[in-house]
Amino acid sequence: MSLSEAIAAVVRALRQNSKLTQDDLTLIGRSHRNRVERGKTNATMETISKLATMLNVDSALLILLANSLQQGEPPEATLKRISEKLDSLKQDGALELLTCELEVRVGRSSSRDTQKALERAPLLKQAGLSLSEIARELGVSRSTVHRYLTKLSA
């Protein structure tokens, strides 16, 4: 069984156990949702996170159950194996590195130049420029412009 098929089986089982229909899972599109439940696509971590949220479980649990199914072992055995590996990583200092990485990412401020440039984005939008044109003008990505303008309108 592939991991995609295992995730499909877990999502179906959890959805049915929660008495939900596919149409109740509204955070992802219908066709993508159908492909995930049939194991016909590789679900991204973002999709798995959204599915877990809609199914009211932690995304780690969804992945653990899928891995357990794929390996043909009880979830408790998978959890024990993961717990032992986590202890090993802790002893090796790898978890400390992750904590440091998280602190760097969370504490990182955006560039003042980028922020100053983005302040011009609403004016450029009002002038009729497209997101791509604004991005070129400001020297940032189109997605950055979109995110900034979306945040302003929220």
Rosetta blueprint (number, residue, H / E / L):
1 M L
2 S L
3 L H
4 S H
5 E H
6 A H
7 I H
8 A H
9 A H
10 V H
11 V H
12 R H
13 A H
14 L H
15 R H
16 Q H
17 N H
18 S L
19 K L
20 L L
21 T L
22 Q H
23 D H
24 D H
25 L L
26 T L
27 L L
28 I L
29 G L
30 R H
31 S H
32 H H
33 R H
34 N H
35 R H
36 V H
37 E H
38 R L
39 G L
40 K L
41 T L
42 N L
43 A L
44 T L
45 M H
46 E H
47 T H
48 I H
49 S H
50 K H
51 L H
52 A H
53 T H
54 M H
55 L L
56 N L
57 V L
58 D L
59 S H
60 A H
61 L H
62 L H
63 I H
64 L H
65 L H
66 A H
67 N H
68 S H
69 L H
70 Q H
71 Q H
72 G L
73 E L
74 P L
75 P H
76 E H
77 A H
78 T H
79 L H
80 K H
81 R H
82 I H
83 S H
84 E H
85 K H
86 L H
87 D H
88 S H
89 L H
90 K H
91 Q H
92 D H
93 G L
94 A H
95 L H
96 E H
97 L H
98 L H
99 T H
100 C H
101 E H
102 L H
103 E H
104 V H
105 R H
106 V H
107 G H
108 R L
109 S L
110 S L
111 S L
112 R H
113 D H
114 T H
115 Q H
116 K H
117 A H
118 L H
119 E L
120 R L
121 A H
122 P H
123 L H
124 L H
125 K H
126 Q H
127 A L
128 G L
129 L L
130 S L
131 L H
132 S H
133 E H
134 I H
135 A H
136 R H
137 E H
138 L H
139 G L
140 V L
141 S L
142 R H
143 S H
144 T H
145 V H
146 H H
147 R H
148 Y H
149 L H
150 T H
151 K H
152 L H
153 S H
154 A L
